[in-house]
């Protein structure tokens, strides 16, 4: 069972990770063309479209995951998927229309200048294309077609990267080139994936089905807004206290630390199908506990090593004008890894279908994040942004863990989590406060690597009997 989970993480997760790698891959190119201020402008436009895009999806992709295995009949499943698709298309187009209408006012609000309204309109066109692609890739994962999934992700990344480099570097059309590359890339891959799934969809929509899907997704919407608030609200608060250059530095730190967001996405792509599929297994609690134990150890160790070499990563990927982002990277990576762990402990709300408690957890994290943004940023500057996100994610994880265990007790290892959390906090904080020689960093990382090899050697011994247990059942 656990072997299947980690196999799926490699197959589906690696493909998703590569697909999300576009932004990180383009960092060395964009940082040599755009100033931190221009990078800040790109980030703010992407932030606005990302926030609005969620209202074009309404988490219907999550609802389709919940009912995919529950609906046994293929024809009935087609009705569910088609209803979700046409609803997402309609809502996404409404989002584009709203941005077109308010584009000049939005540009003036964000940049005190209307000159960026055309870029906002161009960027908004990606919303329906991205939402369609996101729904379709989820369907392909649940159809268990890893090769097809990887192929579409590969088409996505190659198209966007090729177009972006051609338009920005060779055609020299600046910020517009970034968004032309994204829009055309998603148009190509969305068209191809819809054609591939043409027999999965039909011209069908029913109000009873959408009511059922929304009954699952809408209670979680405030939670998703909370995530967006935790992720993106800092940009708008930063506008009030910091410069566009500061936002650009923060964006670079976020891009580099987003390796852990990619890991989170890779794991989530494999985890949720595995979680739902094995829920009825009598050993499911033990399986979930073991997954959480190994994920906790692995991600905290990876964060420690990643934080130690944050300055070296900036030297490798960017130019000198971006080196000031180094202190931000470790804290952001630490924050991201807490979300990875939350996937494995926030199960009670899903099992009992009381998703509203997940909303409360996200909102609590968002409130603390925003509160500390206002408290810290005016006093300590840009470093206060990742610290605020970290505090918000800690609150979210604790809330989700406690509530989940009350709703459906599994018995996760609290002592292990606390120990690994403190050790990682010491490493991340120490690397920010003191300049550590690269030799000591390398030696420390080597011993951590040996620990992973030893610990996960024991993990393989556990996977095999669990797999045999599944076959015997």
C-alpha positions in Angstrom: 0.0 0.0 0.0 2.6 2.5 1.0 4.7 1.2 -1.9 1.8 2.2 -4.2 1.7 5.6 -2.6 5.4 6.3 -3.2 5.2 4.8 -6.7 2.4 7.2 -7.5 4.3 10.1 -6.0 7.1 9.4 -8.4 4.9 8.8 -11.5 2.3 11.5 -11.0 4.1 13.7 -8.6 7.3 14.0 -10.5 5.3 14.9 -13.7 3.4 17.6 -11.8 6.6 18.8 -10.2 8.2 19.2 -13.6 5.1 21.1 -14.8 5.3 23.5 -12.0 9.0 23.9 -12.5 8.4 26.4 -15.3 8.6 29.4 -12.9 11.8 28.2 -11.2 13.4 27.2 -14.5 12.9 30.7 -15.9 14.4 32.4 -12.8 18.0 32.5 -14.1 16.8 34.0 -17.4 14.3 36.5 -16.0 16.7 37.8 -13.3 19.2 38.7 -16.0 16.6 40.6 -18.0 14.2 42.1 -15.4 15.1 44.3 -12.5 13.7 43.5 -9.0 11.0 46.2 -9.6 9.9 44.6 -12.9 9.8 41.2 -11.2 7.6 42.7 -8.6 5.2 44.0 -11.3 5.0 40.5 -12.9 4.4 38.9 -9.5 1.6 41.3 -8.6 -0.2 40.7 -11.9 0.1 37.0 -11.5 -1.2 37.3 -7.9 -4.3 39.2 -9.0 -5.2 36.6 -11.7 -4.5 33.7 -9.3 -6.8 35.1 -6.7 -9.6 35.8 -9.2 -9.1 32.4 -10.9 -10.2 30.5 -7.7 -13.7 31.9 -8.2 -13.7 30.4 -11.7 -13.1 27.0 -10.2 -15.0 27.1 -6.9 -13.0 24.0 -5.9 -15.1 21.8 -8.2 -12.0 19.9 -9.1 -11.8 18.8 -5.4 -15.5 17.8 -5.5 -14.9 15.6 -8.6 -12.1 13.8 -6.7 -14.4 13.1 -3.8 -17.1 11.5 -6.0 -14.9 9.9 -8.7 -14.7 6.5 -7.0 -18.0 6.9 -5.2 -19.9 7.0 -8.6 -19.5 3.5 -10.0 -21.4 3.8 -13.3 -19.3 5.3 -16.2 -22.3 7.1 -17.7 -23.1 8.7 -14.4 -19.5 9.7 -13.8 -19.5 11.4 -17.2 -22.5 13.5 -16.1 -20.6 14.6 -13.0 -17.5 15.5 -14.9 -19.3 17.3 -17.7 -21.4 19.3 -15.2 -18.2 20.3 -13.4 -16.4 21.2 -16.7 -19.2 23.5 -18.1 -19.6 25.2 -14.8 -15.9 25.9 -14.6 -15.8 27.2 -18.1 -18.7 29.6 -17.5 -17.4 30.9 -14.2 -13.9 31.4 -15.6 -15.1 33.4 -18.5 -17.1 35.6 -16.1 -13.8 36.2 -14.2 -12.1 37.3 -17.4 -15.0 39.7 -18.2 -14.7 41.2 -14.7 -11.0 41.9 -15.1 -11.5 43.4 -18.6 -14.1 45.8 -17.2 -12.0 46.9 -14.2 -8.5 46.6 -15.8 -7.7 50.3 -15.8 -8.9 50.9 -12.3 -7.0 47.8 -11.2 -3.8 49.0 -12.8 -4.2 52.4 -11.2 -4.8 50.8 -7.8 -1.8 48.4 -8.0 0.8 50.6 -9.7 -0.6 54.1 -9.5 -0.5 54.1 -13.3 -3.0 52.8 -15.9 -0.3 51.7 -18.4 -0.4 48.0 -17.2 -4.1 47.5 -17.9 -3.5 45.6 -21.2 -1.1 43.2 -19.4 -3.8 42.6 -16.8 -6.3 41.7 -19.6 -3.8 39.5 -21.3 -3.0 37.7 -18.1 -6.7 37.1 -17.3 -7.1 35.0 -20.5 -5.1 32.3 -18.8 -7.8 31.8 -16.2 -10.2 29.6 -18.1 -7.4 27.7 -19.9 -5.6 27.0 -16.6 -8.8 25.9 -14.8 -9.7 23.5 -17.6 -6.2 22.1 -17.7 -6.3 21.6 -13.9 -9.6 19.7 -13.9 -8.5 17.5 -16.8 -5.2 16.5 -15.3 -7.0 15.5 -12.1 -9.3 13.3 -14.2 -6.4 11.6 -16.0 -4.8 10.9 -12.6 -7.9 9.2 -11.4 -8.1 7.3 -14.6 -4.6 6.0 -13.7 -2.9 7.0 -16.9 0.5 8.1 -15.6 2.2 8.1 -19.1 -0.5 10.3 -20.6 -0.4 12.6 -17.5 3.3 13.0 -17.9 3.0 13.7 -21.6 0.6 16.6 -21.2 2.7 18.1 -18.4 5.8 17.8 -20.7 3.9 19.6 -23.5 2.8 22.3 -21.0 6.3 23.0 -19.7 8.1 22.9 -23.1 5.5 25.1 -24.8 5.5 27.8 -22.1 9.3 27.8 -21.6 10.0 27.9 -25.3 7.5 30.7 -26.0 8.6 32.7 -23.0 12.3 32.6 -23.9 11.5 33.5 -27.5 9.3 36.4 -26.7 11.2 37.8 -23.8 14.8 37.2 -24.8 14.8 37.2 -28.6 11.7 39.4 -29.4 12.5 41.6 -26.4 8.8 42.5 -25.7 9.3 42.6 -22.0 6.7 41.8 -19.4 4.0 41.2 -22.2 6.2 38.4 -23.4 5.9 36.6 -20.1 2.1 36.5 -20.3 1.8 35.8 -24.0 4.0 32.7 -23.4 1.7 31.5 -20.6 -1.6 32.1 -22.4 -0.5 30.5 -25.7 1.1 27.6 -23.8 -2.0 26.8 -21.8 -4.2 27.2 -24.9 -2.2 24.6 -26.7 -2.2 22.1 -23.8 -5.8 22.7 -22.8 -7.0 22.1 -26.4 -5.0 18.9 -26.6 -6.2 17.5 -23.3 -9.8 18.3 -24.0 -9.5 16.4 -27.3 -8.0 13.4 -25.5 -10.8 13.4 -23.0 -13.6 14.1 -25.5 -15.3 10.8 -24.7 -15.1 11.6 -21.0 -17.2 14.7 -21.4 -20.5 15.4 -23.0 -22.8 18.4 -23.6 -24.5 17.7 -20.3 -25.2 19.8 -17.2 -27.7 19.2 -14.4 -28.5 21.4 -11.4 -28.9 18.4 -9.0 -25.3 17.4 -9.7 -23.9 20.8 -9.4 -25.7 21.2 -6.1 -24.1 18.0 -4.9 -20.6 19.1 -6.0 -21.0 22.6 -4.5 -22.3 21.1 -1.3 -18.8 19.5 -0.9 -16.7 22.4 -2.4 -18.3 25.6 -1.1 -17.7 24.9 2.6 -14.0 24.6 1.8 -14.0 27.8 -0.3 -13.3 30.1 2.6 -10.4 27.8 3.5 -9.0 28.2 0.0 -9.5 31.9 0.2 -7.6 31.6 3.5 -4.7 29.8 1.7 -4.7 32.6 -1.0 -4.7 35.1 1.8 -1.8 33.5 3.5 0.0 33.1 0.2 -0.8 36.4 -1.6 -2.2 39.0 0.8 1.3 39.9 1.9 1.9 41.5 -1.6 -0.7 44.1 -1.1 0.4 44.8 2.5 4.0 45.1 1.2 2.8 47.7 -1.3 1.9 49.9 1.7 5.2 49.6 3.5 7.8 48.4 1.0 8.9 49.0 -2.6 8.3 47.0 -5.8 11.9 46.0 -5.6 11.3 44.4 -2.2 8.4 42.5 -3.7 10.7 41.4 -6.5 13.2 40.1 -4.0 10.5 38.3 -2.1 9.2 36.8 -5.3 12.6 35.4 -6.2 12.9 33.9 -2.7 9.5 32.4 -3.1 10.3 31.0 -6.5 13.4 29.2 -5.2 11.7 27.9 -2.0 8.8 26.8 -4.1 10.7 23.6 -4.6 8.8 22.5 -1.5 5.5 23.7 -3.0 6.3 21.4 -5.9 7.1 18.5 -3.5 3.8 19.3 -1.8 1.9 19.2 -5.1 3.7 16.0 -6.1 2.8 14.3 -2.8 -0.8 15.6 -2.8 -1.3 14.3 -6.3 -0.5 10.8 -5.1 -1.7 11.1 -1.5 -5.4 11.9 -2.0 -6.3 9.1 -4.4 -4.3 6.7 -2.1 -6.1 8.1 1.0 -9.6 7.7 -0.4 -8.9 4.3 -2.1 -7.6 2.8 1.1 -10.0 4.4 3.6 -12.0 1.2 4.0 -8.9 -1.0 4.7 -9.0 -2.2 8.4 -5.3 -1.2 8.7 -5.8 2.4 7.4 -4.9 4.1 10.6 -1.6 2.4 10.9 -0.8 3.2 7.3 -1.7 6.9 7.7 0.5 7.1 10.8 3.5 5.6 9.1 3.2 7.8 6.1 3.0 10.9 8.4 6.1 9.7 10.4 8.3 9.3 7.3 7.0 12.4 5.6 7.7 14.5 8.7 11.3 13.2 9.0 12.1 13.6 5.3 10.7 17.1 4.7 12.2 18.6 7.9 15.7 17.3 6.9 15.3 18.5 3.4 14.3 22.0 4.7 17.4 22.1 6.9 19.8 21.3 4.0 17.9 23.6 1.6 18.1 26.5 4.1 21.8 26.1 4.7 22.6 26.5 1.0 20.1 29.3 0.3 22.9 31.9 -0.5 24.7 29.5 -2.8 21.4 28.8 -4.7 21.0 32.6 -5.3 24.5 32.9 -6.5 23.9 30.0 -8.9 20.5 31.1 -10.2 20.4 34.9 -10.1 22.6 38.0 -10.2 24.1 40.1 -7.4 21.1 42.4 -7.2 19.0 39.5 -5.9 21.4 38.2 -3.2 19.5 40.2 -0.5 16.7 37.6 -0.8 18.9 34.9 0.9 17.5 35.2 4.5 13.9 34.8 3.2 14.4 31.4 1.5 14.9 29.1 4.5 11.8 30.5 6.4 9.6 30.2 3.3 10.8 26.6 2.7 10.1 25.8 6.4 6.6 27.3 5.9 5.9 25.2 2.8 6.9 22.0 4.5 4.3 22.5 7.2 1.7 22.4 4.4 3.1 19.1 3.2 2.7 17.6 6.7 -0.8 19.0 7.0 -1.9 16.9 4.1 -1.3 13.7 6.1 -2.8 14.9 9.4 -5.8 16.8 8.3 -7.8 13.7 7.6 -10.7 13.8 10.1 -12.6 16.6 8.2 -12.4 14.6 5.0 -13.4 11.2 6.5 -16.3 12.7 8.4 -17.2 15.1 5.5 -17.1 18.0 7.9 -15.0 20.1 5.6 -16.1 23.3 7.3 -13.5 22.6 10.0 -10.8 22.7 7.4 -12.1 26.1 6.5 -11.7 27.2 10.1 -8.2 26.0 10.2 -7.2 27.8 7.0 -8.9 31.0 8.2 -7.2 30.9 11.6 -3.8 30.6 9.8 -4.7 33.5 7.5 -5.8 35.7 10.4 -2.5 35.2 12.3 -0.5 35.6 9.0 -2.1 39.0 8.2 -2.0 40.1 11.9 1.8 39.5 12.1 2.3 41.1 8.7 1.0 44.4 10.1 3.0 44.0 13.3 6.3 42.9 11.8 6.8 44.4 8.4 6.7 48.1 9.5 9.4 47.4 12.1 11.7 44.8 10.6 11.0 45.2 6.9 10.9 42.4 4.3 12.0 39.6 6.6 8.8 40.1 8.5 6.8 38.7 5.5 8.1 35.1 5.6 8.1 35.1 9.4 4.4 36.0 9.3 3.6 33.2 6.8 5.5 30.8 9.0 3.5 31.7 12.0 0.2 31.5 10.1 1.1 28.0 8.8 2.1 26.8 12.3 -1.3 27.9 13.6 -3.1 26.3 10.6 -1.3 23.0 11.1 -1.9 22.9 14.9 -5.6 23.7 14.5 -6.1 21.2 11.7 -4.2 18.5 13.6 -6.2 18.9 16.9 -9.6 19.2 15.2 -8.9 16.3 12.8 -7.9 14.0 15.7 -11.1 14.9 17.6 -13.3 14.2 14.6 -11.6 10.9 13.7 -8.7 9.8 16.0 -5.7 8.2 14.3 -3.0 8.9 16.8 -0.2 10.7 15.0 3.2 10.9 16.7 3.3 14.4 18.4 6.7 13.9 20.1 8.4 13.2 16.9 6.9 16.2 15.2 7.9 18.5 18.1 11.5 17.2 18.1 12.0 17.5 14.3 10.3 21.0 14.4 12.6 22.4 17.0 15.8 20.9 15.3 14.7 22.4 12.0 13.9 25.8 13.6 17.4 25.9 15.1 19.1 25.2 11.8 17.0 27.7 9.8 17.3 30.4 12.4 21.0 29.8 13.0 21.7 30.1 9.3 20.0 33.5 9.1 21.7 34.9 12.2 25.2 33.6 11.5 27.4 33.2 8.5 28.3 29.5 8.3 31.3 28.2 6.3 30.3 26.1 3.4 32.6 23.3 4.6 30.5 23.0 7.8 27.3 23.1 5.8 28.5 20.3 3.6 29.6 18.1 6.5 26.4 18.6 8.3 24.3 17.9 5.2 26.3 14.7 4.6 25.5 13.3 8.0 21.8 14.2 7.4 22.0 12.3 4.1 23.4 9.2 5.9 20.6 9.4 8.4 18.0 9.5 5.6 19.6 6.4 4.0 19.6 4.5 7.3 16.1 5.5 8.3 14.5 4.9 5.0 16.3 1.5 4.7 14.1 0.5 7.6 11.1 2.0 5.8 11.6 -0.4 2.9 11.3 -3.3 5.3 7.9 -2.0 6.4 6.6 -1.4 2.9 7.1 -5.0 1.8 4.9 -6.7 4.5 2.2 -4.1 4.0 2.1 -4.8 0.3 1.9 -8.5 1.0 -1.0 -7.8 3.4 -2.9 -6.0 0.7 -2.5 -9.0 -1.6 -3.7 -11.4 1.0 -6.8 -9.4 1.5 
